[in-house]
Amino acid sequence: MAALGKIRSKGIILISIIGFALFAFIAEEAFRSCESARNNRRSQVGEVLGKKLNVQDFQKMMDEYSEVLKLQQGLDNLDEDQMNQVKDMVWNTYVQSQILGNEAEKLGLTVTNDELQNIINKGTNPMLLQTPFVNQETGRFDANSLKSFLAEYKKVANTNSPEARRYESIYKYWRFIEKTMRQQLLVQKYQSLLGHALLSNPVDAKMAYEAENVESKVELVSFPYSAIDDAKINVTDAEMKAKYDELSMLFDQAQETRNIKYINVPVVPSSTDRKAIDDQFVQLKAQLQESTDVADVVRKSTSLIPYNGLAVLKSAYPQEISSRLDSIAVGQTYGPVENVRDNTLNLIKLVGKQQTPDSVQYRRIQVFAQSLDEARTRADSIYNALKGGADFEALAKVYGQTGEPTWLTTAQFQNATVDADSKNMIETLYTMPLNEVRNLVFTQGNSIVQVLDRKNVVTKYQVAVIKKTIDYSPETRTQIYNKFSSFISANNNAEAIVKNAAKNGYQVLTADDVSTSQHNLLNMRSTREALKWVFDAKEGEVSQMFECGNNGDHLLLLILDKVNGVGTRALADAQVQEAVKAEVLKDKKAAQIVENLKGVNSLQAAQAKGGKLSTVEQITFAAPVFVTETGASEPALSGAVSATAKGKFSAAPVKGNGGVYLFQVTEKAKRPVEFNAKEAEASARQKLLQHAGNFMQELLLNANVKDNRYLFF
């Protein structure tokens, strides 16, 4: 009891302790929950209609499409720009498929296997012509070729042979084509459903025919808004508010964007750096002219374009080099010449020029074994058998190969890295007699080759190119870096940076509406970390210095100026203010011009008011007329002209996008196109279907799409 009394006497203290412990427990769990949510967000590439896409799934989709693109274009790897295209294609396809799938599910729309098979059997879908199953003689998709491939694929799918890997690659490509066609058909079904909700009739058809085929010629008097000084127009806050309310839907924003201020400091060569590379090129030119081993000179120069000695097409070289080749004699060296576009110095030596076939058809048997001696012995045996009259393809199949003829074109190797064995192979194929069999000895084995045909004689060039970047030295970079670092240290807030940049030799620039869908910032490479900072920062915050561009040749400092959230942007927004003010100015100028034109009822009187007279022909109701004097497209003018009879002066001034207009119709006639009610109705319906094709943009606005790709790619 004494113990119980003691506990009771400390009751308030115990309650406080327990309360604090409970709070700490709840706070810890809340922190864990928030941290978990934050980590979860960090693993999400995006969200559509509440469905989240994680980075692993997106990467798989990117890998799939990358392989498709490489197979289509015959590439081993994709560069940065191509990978950005892959990211956009995969993301846009995913968003569309999620939105459309949601709509299709509500409506019960599906694409059956029978419908897809029907498309394959017809063979007319353009995507089918991008597959390997096209008959080379007819140029048409061959469904039987596809069936044969799928049957062969099943046989080799579970083996570990090179043939199985090749079949697997083609099979994945076919599955992608099949999936894309299914998606296309679903889009067409949905669009057709919408289109059938938009009806055309004979009255519509007749009106459409008249709108397209009744042409007018006018004498036009233009009063451009630009003739009135903006400074002479007083714009009130009330007028701005009224116009904003009228146009506010134009300022709706479906995704968050951000405005930034920035300083971009390029790291450029100093005069000392430039002199050093100029002196180096004087020496390289002398070596290139005098040496009998140009390959060694190019290799030691560390040129951006390697020399392999093969004769190739002009297209193998950059434009600034290929454009010079026909003006250089064989053995002559040209340059050095600077290319401003890629910041390089270039030396060119034309080693050789020849007329030779572009394409070679050949077949081969590759010979490998446990040892090189065994491979050489086996190759000799195969070679002797072929010389004795053995069937090439039959013998190839004995060694697990097809021996089928294949074509080699110059384009296939002219931009590739070519080793000594590959060079030997290419030169042999382009020079050996037709139908002769050769036993080529390579580092890792042998190849038995036979050339069957050659086509398309073209001019080829052997060109040694020394191409080097006009680069800055480490000392120059350090000097520029240290100077900018000192400026940032001395000006550690946004106000100070903006105030003192110019006096330190820097320029503060702006970039508005930066979005998460961008692959980089300011069209500059290697800015992903800077872009991530932009969307993690708060208004007014200053970034650290980012080293961006190619190999850090730009130093970048950012200030987050404004966050433009989802929804309708306010009138206080500078960009909105600018757009609204432009419309108010246009309205007030138009009112001023119209007031000045009261009582004007002839071209002469209109000209006397300062208008510009011109003749405009072929005006129809169906298309907005472009007025050269104001530089504007004017649908309102097209409508007014179409409603005015021949010989009549305009009933009232027409307020347009670029000015106010008065006109007199001098001619009005129908084009010599006979009215066909059925064709016109079909044409009108087709236009309605085109309008229905804009459905995806409307669905997109309501899909709550969140694009977080910038966090990962």
BELQUI-V996395 format. One record per residue. N is the residue number from 0. PHI is phi in whole degrees, -180 to 180 (999 if undefined). PSI is psi as a letter, one per 40 degrees, with the letter a starting at -180 (* if undefined). D_FIRST is the distance of its C-alpha to the first C-alpha in Angstrom with 1 decimal. Layout:
# BELQUI-V996395
N/PHI/PSI/D_FIRST  N/PHI/PSI/D_FIRST
This chain:
# BELQUI-V996395
0/999/d/0.0  1/-61/d/3.8  2/-65/d/5.4  3/-64/d/4.9  4/-64/d/6.1  5/-65/d/8.5  6/-64/d/9.8  7/-63/d/10.4  8/-67/d/12.2  9/-104/e/14.3  10/-56/d/15.0  11/-63/d/18.7  12/-64/d/19.3  13/-64/d/17.8  14/-60/d/19.9  15/-63/d/22.9  16/-65/d/22.5  17/-64/d/22.2  18/-61/d/25.1  19/-64/d/27.2  20/-63/d/26.7  21/-62/d/27.7  22/-61/d/30.6  23/-62/d/31.7  24/-64/d/31.6  25/-64/d/33.7  26/-62/d/36.0  27/-63/d/36.6  28/-64/d/37.4  29/-65/d/39.6  30/-63/d/41.3  31/-62/d/41.9  32/-64/d/43.3  33/-63/d/45.6  34/-64/d/46.7  35/-64/d/47.4  36/-63/d/49.4  37/-66/d/51.3  38/-65/d/52.1  39/-62/d/53.2  40/-62/d/55.5  41/-67/e/56.8  42/-101/e/57.9  43/-104/h/59.8  44/-73/d/63.5  45/-179/a/63.5  46/-148/h/62.7  47/-137/h/64.9  48/54/f/63.8  49/83/e/60.2  50/-91/h/61.1  51/-94/i/60.2  52/-114/h/62.6  53/-86/i/61.1  54/-66/d/63.1  55/-66/d/63.7  56/-67/d/65.3  57/-65/d/67.4  58/-63/d/68.5  59/-62/d/69.7  60/-65/d/71.7  61/-65/d/73.2  62/-61/d/74.1  63/-62/d/75.8  64/-70/d/77.9  65/-60/d/78.7  66/-64/d/80.2  67/-61/d/82.2  68/-64/d/83.5  69/-64/d/84.5  70/-67/d/86.3  71/-63/d/88.1  72/-102/e/89.3  73/65/f/89.8  74/-108/i/87.3  75/-90/d/85.2  76/-141/i/82.8  77/-111/h/82.0  78/-81/a/82.0  79/-61/d/79.5  80/-65/d/81.4  81/-66/d/81.7  82/-67/d/78.0  83/-64/d/77.3  84/-64/d/79.5  85/-61/d/77.6  86/-58/d/74.3  87/-67/d/75.7  88/-62/d/77.4  89/-65/d/74.3  90/-64/d/72.1  91/-62/d/74.5  92/-66/d/75.1  93/-62/d/71.4  94/-60/d/70.9  95/-62/d/73.9  96/-66/d/73.0  97/-68/d/69.5  98/-67/d/70.7  99/-68/d/73.7  100/-62/d/71.6  101/-64/d/69.2  102/-68/d/72.2  103/-64/d/74.0  104/-64/d/71.0  105/-63/d/70.8  106/-92/e/74.5  107/77/f/74.7  108/-83/h/77.1  109/-142/i/77.5  110/-117/h/80.1  111/-83/i/81.0  112/-63/d/82.2  113/-66/d/85.5  114/-65/d/85.9  115/-66/d/85.2  116/-64/d/87.6  117/-63/d/90.3  118/-64/d/90.0  119/-64/d/90.4  120/-65/d/93.4  121/-67/d/95.1  122/72/e/94.5  123/-101/e/95.1  124/-63/h/91.7  125/-55/d/92.2  126/-67/d/89.1  127/-66/d/90.9  128/-77/e/93.6  129/-96/e/91.1  130/-98/i/90.5  131/-75/e/92.4  132/-100/f/93.8  133/-101/h/96.7  134/-69/h/100.2  135/-66/d/102.0  136/-80/d/105.4  137/-95/e/104.4  138/74/e/101.5  139/-110/i/99.5  140/-65/h/96.2  141/-114/h/96.8  142/-62/d/94.3  143/-67/d/95.8  144/-63/d/95.1  145/-63/d/91.4  146/-60/d/91.3  147/-63/d/93.0  148/-62/d/90.5  149/-61/d/87.5  150/-67/d/89.0  151/-66/d/89.5  152/-60/d/86.0  153/-61/d/84.5  154/-71/d/86.6  155/-103/e/85.5  156/-56/d/82.0  157/-99/e/80.2  158/-93/i/82.5  159/-116/f/82.1  160/-86/i/85.6  161/-56/d/86.7  162/-64/d/88.3  163/-65/d/84.9  164/-66/d/83.3  165/-67/d/86.2  166/-63/d/85.9  167/-63/d/82.2  168/-62/d/82.8  169/-67/d/85.4  170/-64/d/83.2  171/-62/d/80.3  172/-63/d/82.9  173/-64/d/84.1  174/-62/d/80.6  175/-65/d/80.1  176/-61/d/83.5  177/-62/d/82.5  178/-65/d/79.2  179/-67/d/80.8  180/-65/d/83.5  181/-63/d/80.9  182/-65/d/79.2  183/-59/d/82.6  184/-66/d/83.4  185/-65/d/80.1  186/-60/d/80.8  187/-61/d/84.4  188/-63/d/83.1  189/-65/d/80.7  190/-65/d/83.3  191/-64/d/85.9  192/-62/d/83.5  193/-65/d/83.1  194/-61/d/86.9  195/-74/e/87.7  196/-84/e/85.7  197/-107/h/88.2  198/-100/i/91.5  199/-113/i/95.0  200/-146/i/98.0  201/-57/d/101.8  202/-67/d/101.2  203/-57/d/98.7  204/-61/d/101.1  205/-65/d/104.0  206/-64/d/102.0  207/-65/d/100.8  208/-61/d/104.4  209/-61/d/105.7  210/-62/d/102.9  211/-87/d/103.8  212/-115/e/107.6  213/-92/h/108.8  214/-106/i/109.4  215/-125/i/110.2  216/-118/h/111.9  217/-132/i/111.3  218/-96/h/112.3  219/-113/h/109.0  220/-113/h/108.3  221/-108/i/104.9  222/-124/g/103.0  223/-65/i/100.3  224/-62/d/97.1  225/-64/e/97.4  226/-74/e/100.5  227/-105/h/98.2  228/-67/h/96.1  229/-56/d/92.4  230/-64/e/92.2  231/-89/e/94.3  232/-107/h/91.9  233/-91/h/89.1  234/-113/h/86.0  235/-93/i/83.3  236/-62/d/79.6  237/-65/d/80.1  238/-67/d/82.7  239/-63/d/80.4  240/-64/d/77.6  241/-64/d/79.9  242/-69/d/81.3  243/-61/d/77.9  244/-61/d/76.7  245/-69/d/79.9  246/-107/e/79.4  247/-56/d/75.6  248/-64/d/75.6  249/-71/e/77.7  250/-105/e/74.8  251/-69/h/72.2  252/-130/h/70.6  253/-80/d/69.1  254/-133/i/67.6  255/-68/h/66.2  256/-130/i/68.6  257/-139/i/68.4  258/-102/h/70.9  259/-130/i/71.1  260/-108/i/73.1  261/-155/i/74.1  262/-120/h/76.2  263/-113/h/78.1  264/-109/h/79.6  265/-74/h/82.1  266/-93/h/82.7  267/-120/i/86.5  268/-63/i/89.0  269/-83/i/90.4  270/-61/d/94.1  271/-67/d/93.7  272/-61/d/92.1  273/-65/d/94.9  274/-63/d/97.6  275/-64/d/96.0  276/-74/d/96.1  277/-62/d/99.6  278/-65/d/100.8  279/-63/d/99.2  280/-72/d/101.0  281/-62/d/104.3  282/-69/d/103.9  283/-64/d/102.6  284/-64/d/105.7  285/-62/d/108.0  286/-65/d/106.3  287/-66/d/106.3  288/-72/d/110.0  289/-94/d/111.1  290/-75/i/108.9  291/-91/e/110.0  292/-117/g/106.4  293/-66/d/104.8  294/-60/d/101.8  295/-68/d/100.9  296/-65/d/101.4  297/-64/d/99.1  298/-62/d/96.5  299/-69/d/96.4  300/-75/e/96.3  301/58/f/92.9  302/-62/i/94.4  303/-71/e/92.2  304/-117/h/94.9  305/-70/i/95.6  306/-114/h/99.2  307/-115/e/99.8  308/81/e/103.6  309/-81/i/103.7  310/-82/h/105.9  311/-134/i/103.8  312/-77/i/104.2  313/-56/d/104.0  314/-63/e/100.7  315/-72/e/99.0  316/-111/i/99.1  317/-58/i/97.6  318/-58/d/99.9  319/-67/e/100.8  320/-96/d/102.2  321/-61/d/103.7  322/-68/e/105.7  323/-94/e/107.5  324/-62/d/108.5  325/-79/e/111.8  326/-101/e/113.0  327/-110/h/112.5  328/-79/i/115.1  329/-59/h/114.1  330/94/e/113.3  331/-86/i/112.7  332/-112/h/109.5  333/-119/h/108.2  334/114/a/105.8  335/-75/i/103.4  336/-131/i/102.5  337/-88/h/99.2  338/-111/h/97.2  339/-66/d/95.1  340/-62/d/93.2  341/-116/e/91.5  342/57/f/92.0  343/-130/i/94.2  344/-104/i/97.5  345/-134/h/99.7  346/-118/h/102.6  347/-129/h/104.6  348/-126/h/107.2  349/-85/h/109.0  350/-81/d/109.5  351/-161/i/111.2  352/-149/h/112.1  353/-152/i/113.3  354/-98/h/114.0  355/-153/i/112.0  356/-60/i/110.4  357/-81/d/107.0  358/-123/i/106.0  359/-130/h/106.4  360/-100/h/105.9  361/-147/i/105.2  362/-139/i/103.5  363/-153/i/102.0  364/-124/h/100.5  365/-86/h/97.8  366/-120/h/98.0  367/-130/i/95.0  368/-158/a/94.4  369/-65/d/92.3  370/-136/i/94.6  371/-66/d/97.1  372/-61/d/100.0  373/-65/d/99.2  374/-65/d/98.9  375/-64/d/102.3  376/-63/d/103.9  377/-65/d/102.5  378/-63/d/103.6  379/-62/d/107.1  380/-64/d/107.2  381/-64/d/106.1  382/-60/d/108.6  383/-66/d/111.5  384/-64/d/110.7  385/-67/d/110.8  386/-65/d/114.0  387/-86/e/115.4  388/107/e/114.7  389/-65/i/111.2  390/-75/h/109.4  391/-62/d/106.9  392/-67/d/104.2  393/-64/d/104.4  394/-69/d/104.0  395/-61/d/101.1  396/-66/d/99.3  397/-61/d/99.7  398/-104/f/97.4  399/73/f/94.9  400/-126/i/96.3  401/-85/d/98.2  402/68/e/101.1  403/-74/i/101.5  404/-64/i/103.3  405/-141/i/101.2  406/-100/h/102.1  407/-116/h/101.3  408/-111/i/101.8  409/-59/d/101.9  410/-61/d/98.9  411/-73/d/96.7  412/-122/e/97.1  413/-70/d/98.3  414/-109/e/94.9  415/-96/i/93.1  416/-76/h/92.6  417/-117/h/95.4  418/-86/i/95.4  419/-63/d/98.6  420/-65/d/98.5  421/-65/d/98.0  422/-63/d/100.8  423/-59/d/103.1  424/-61/d/102.3  425/-64/d/103.0  426/-63/d/106.2  427/-65/d/107.5  428/-62/d/106.8  429/-85/e/108.7  430/-122/d/111.7  431/-73/i/112.4  432/-63/i/115.1  433/-62/i/114.2  434/72/e/113.5  435/-73/i/113.6  436/-104/h/110.8  437/-124/i/109.1  438/-107/h/106.7  439/-93/h/104.5  440/-96/h/102.7  441/-115/i/99.2  442/-61/d/96.7  443/-105/e/94.4  444/166/a/97.1  445/-129/i/100.2  446/-134/h/101.1  447/-97/h/104.2  448/-124/i/105.3  449/-145/h/108.1  450/-91/h/109.0  451/-104/d/110.3  452/-161/i/110.9  453/-139/i/110.7  454/-141/i/110.7  455/59/g/110.9  456/-70/h/112.5  457/-135/i/110.9  458/-88/h/111.0  459/-123/i/108.4  460/-130/i/107.7  461/-106/h/106.5  462/-129/h/104.8  463/-97/h/103.1  464/-123/h/100.7  465/-108/h/98.9  466/-124/h/96.2  467/-135/i/93.7  468/-69/h/91.1  469/-79/g/92.0  470/-103/i/88.7  471/-91/i/87.0  472/-86/i/86.3  473/-57/d/82.9  474/-65/d/83.8  475/-65/d/84.6  476/-63/d/81.4  477/-62/d/79.4  478/-64/d/81.2  479/-66/d/80.5  480/-62/d/76.9  481/-65/d/76.2  482/-65/d/77.9  483/-69/d/75.9  484/-61/d/72.6  485/-65/d/73.4  486/-62/d/74.1  487/-65/d/70.7  488/-65/d/68.8  489/-79/e/70.6  490/-131/g/70.0  491/-99/e/66.5  492/-143/i/66.2  493/-60/d/68.3  494/-62/d/70.0  495/-67/d/71.2  496/-63/d/72.4  497/-64/d/74.5  498/-69/d/75.8  499/-106/e/76.8  500/-61/d/77.9  501/-61/d/81.6  502/-68/e/82.2  503/-101/e/80.8  504/89/e/83.1  505/-113/i/80.7  506/-119/h/80.8  507/-89/h/77.9  508/-114/i/78.5  509/-126/i/76.7  510/-140/h/76.0  511/-101/i/74.7  512/56/f/73.0  513/-68/h/71.9  514/-122/i/70.4  515/-72/e/68.3  516/-81/e/71.3  517/-73/i/73.3  518/-85/d/73.8  519/-152/i/74.2  520/-107/h/74.2  521/60/f/77.4  522/56/f/79.5  523/-119/h/78.5  524/-70/i/77.5  525/58/f/74.2  526/-116/e/72.3  527/-63/d/69.5  528/-65/d/66.9  529/-66/d/68.3  530/-65/d/68.2  531/-62/d/64.5  532/-61/d/63.7  533/-55/d/65.5  534/-93/e/63.2  535/-107/e/60.0  536/-82/i/60.8  537/-106/i/60.1  538/-56/h/62.9  539/88/e/64.3  540/-74/i/62.9  541/-110/h/65.3  542/-83/i/65.5  543/-75/i/66.0  544/-77/h/69.5  545/-105/h/70.5  546/-98/h/73.3  547/-126/a/75.1  548/79/a/78.5  549/-88/h/80.4  550/57/f/78.9  551/72/f/77.2  552/-87/e/80.4  553/-137/h/78.6  554/-109/h/75.8  555/-128/h/73.9  556/-122/h/71.5  557/-120/i/69.9  558/-127/h/68.5  559/-79/h/66.7  560/-87/d/68.4  561/-158/i/67.3  562/-104/h/65.3  563/-101/h/67.2  564/-77/i/64.7  565/-66/i/65.4  566/122/a/66.9  567/-89/h/69.6  568/-72/h/70.4  569/-76/i/70.4  570/-63/d/73.5  571/-67/e/72.1  572/-61/h/72.5  573/-59/d/75.6  574/-68/d/77.2  575/-65/d/76.7  576/-57/d/78.2  577/-62/d/81.2  578/-67/d/81.8  579/-66/d/81.4  580/-62/d/83.6  581/-61/d/86.3  582/-71/d/86.4  583/-64/d/86.5  584/-59/d/89.3  585/-62/d/91.2  586/-62/d/90.8  587/-71/d/92.0  588/-66/d/94.9  589/-61/d/95.9  590/-63/d/95.9  591/-65/d/98.0  592/-67/d/100.5  593/-61/d/100.7  594/-60/d/101.3  595/-70/d/104.1  596/-97/e/105.7  597/-59/h/106.1  598/87/e/109.7  599/-75/h/110.4  600/-137/f/112.3  601/-153/i/114.2  602/-63/d/113.8  603/-63/d/116.0  604/-66/d/114.0  605/-66/d/110.8  606/-63/d/112.2  607/-64/d/113.3  608/-86/e/109.6  609/100/e/108.9  610/-75/i/108.1  611/-101/h/108.9  612/-90/h/111.3  613/-152/i/111.1  614/-106/h/112.1  615/-126/h/109.4  616/-115/i/110.4  617/56/f/108.8  618/-87/h/106.1  619/-126/i/104.4  620/-68/d/101.6  621/-76/e/99.7  622/-135/h/99.2  623/-68/h/98.3  624/-83/i/101.3  625/-97/h/100.8  626/-104/h/102.5  627/-63/d/103.6  628/-63/d/104.0  629/-110/e/100.3  630/67/f/99.0  631/-130/i/97.0  632/-90/h/96.7  633/-126/g/97.4  634/-64/d/96.5  635/-63/d/97.1  636/-67/d/100.6  637/-59/d/101.4  638/-65/d/100.3  639/-66/d/102.4  640/-64/d/105.5  641/-64/d/105.2  642/-90/e/105.2  643/-109/h/108.3  644/-73/i/111.8  645/-58/h/114.5  646/87/e/116.3  647/-87/i/113.5  648/-90/i/111.7  649/-56/h/107.9  650/-67/d/106.8  651/-157/i/104.1  652/-59/i/102.7  653/-103/h/100.3  654/-83/h/97.0  655/-117/a/96.1  656/-77/d/93.8  657/-112/e/96.1  658/173/a/98.3  659/-110/i/100.1  660/-132/i/103.3  661/-126/i/106.5  662/-154/i/108.9  663/-130/h/112.0  664/-79/h/112.4  665/-99/d/115.7  666/-145/i/115.5  667/-150/h/113.5  668/-154/i/114.2  669/-87/i/112.7  670/-66/i/112.5  671/-76/f/114.9  672/-120/h/112.1  673/-70/h/112.7  674/-76/h/109.9  675/-119/h/108.5  676/-57/d/106.0  677/-66/d/104.3  678/-65/d/104.0  679/-65/d/102.9  680/-67/d/100.2  681/-66/d/99.0  682/-65/d/99.0  683/-62/d/97.0  684/-66/d/94.5  685/-62/d/94.2  686/-67/d/93.2  687/-63/d/90.6  688/-64/d/89.2  689/-64/d/89.2  690/-64/d/87.1  691/-64/d/84.7  692/-66/e/84.4  693/-85/e/82.2  694/-60/d/79.4  695/-63/d/77.4  696/-64/d/77.0  697/-67/d/75.6  698/-65/d/73.1  699/-62/d/72.1  700/-64/d/71.2  701/-104/e/68.6  702/-95/e/67.2  703/51/f/64.7  704/-77/h/66.1  705/-120/h/64.2  706/-109/h/66.1  707/-110/f/64.1  708/-59/d/66.8  709/-59/d/67.0  710/-73/e/63.7  711/-122/d/65.2  712/-126/*/69.0
